[in-house]
């Protein structure tokens, strides 16, 4: 360690990396190992869904950026990624509702579940009335719900983004008068 650097582990009375993690974990909420694990799972599931939400929104909006100028696409990407869950979800929710209302409902249910532990309320770690920390079936159900939601999101993306891009490509070929509109 550089002599100018402060040994922060020593400042908190820890003499090993394991001791740092043990002490800080104990001081920052006193959660059990299982509570930490379940909270981490819930936060990770929600983070994944939020990332998917941003990807969908970017894919839809990026079609409005004509040409191959990466600068403008990067600006769009930064703006979409900076949106909160509620901003992005509010924009895309009507499309989810038209496609399959269950997508919006399940998205919101998992996100709402994340809000409690994200703000320090470990008592709200319940899924459909069951405690995720003590009921392994509830945790398994949450995971299956998340997995199923991802499959439905894949269908949504295929229909609203991938098929639309293919339709747009064929339309451009027809407009440009290509002999075979299906050529890439």
Buried (B, 14 or more C-beta within 10 A) or exposed (E): EEEEEEEEBEEEEBEEEEEBEEBEEEEEEEBEEEBBBBBEBBBEBBEBBBEBBBBBBBBBBBEEBEEEEEEBBEEBBEEBBEBEBEEBBEBBBEBBEEBBEEBBEBBBBBBEBBEBBBEEEBEBBBBEEBEBBEBEEBBEBBEEBBEEBBEBBEEBBEEBBEEBEEEEBBEEBEEEEEEEBEEE
